Amino acid sequence: MIVYHGSNVEVKEPRILKPSHALDFGPGFYTTLNRDQAVDFAGKVVLLYNQLVFATEKALAFIRFRKSEVLA
């Protein structure tokens, strides 16, 4: 299974972010099965198809990071 993560900064390795009061989600590494949705996440969430969260370091260990891609 391939999952995608969208961000407004380059992600060089998956990691669990600590919660921020400015954000509406809890700690975790959020992913989606939909590449277009991940691209949208880099700006703002427009339409939510699906979301998978890796909320612990143990869960995150199951991800094999393949690459980081910066979109212009």
N, C-alpha and C positions, 0 to 999 in steps of 0.2 A: 504494500500500500504506500502510495506517495501522499504526503501531507505538505501543505504550504503554510508559510508564516509571512504576513505582511507587516512592514514597519516603516516609519519615516526615517529610520537610520539603518545603516548596514548591520546585519546580524552575522557575526563571524562564527558563532557557535550558539546552540540553544541553551538558554538558562532561564531559571524561574525568577521573575521580577517580583520585588516586594510590592505590596499593595500601596496605592497612592490615593489620597482622598480626592484628587482631581480626576481620577479614572473611575469608571463604573463597573469594574470587574475585579475579582480577587487575584491572589497570587497564582502564578502558573505560566506556562508557555503555551500560548493559544495558537491553534492551527486550524486549517480547513482542508477539505478534499478538493475544493474548487479554486483553481489558480487565479481566475478572474476576481474572485472574492478577496484573495490575498492581496492582489494588486490594489483593489479598492481600499483595503485596510491600511495601506501605506498612506492614504489621504484621510478618508473618513469612511465609516461604515454606512453604505448606502442600502444594501440588500443582504440579508443574512441567509445564506443557503444552509450551511451547517458549520458547526464549530466543535473542535475537539481540544480539550485542555489537558496538558500534562502538569499535574499540580504538585508532584513530589519529585525529589531527585531520583528515587527508585524508578518511577514511571518514565522520567526523562532519559534514563539510561537505555531505554528501548529504542530511542531514535538514533538512526544512523544518518548523520549530517552529510549531505552530498555536496552542496555548494551554496554560495551566496550570490545573488544577482541584483545589481543596481539598475533600476529602470529610470530612464530620463523622462 
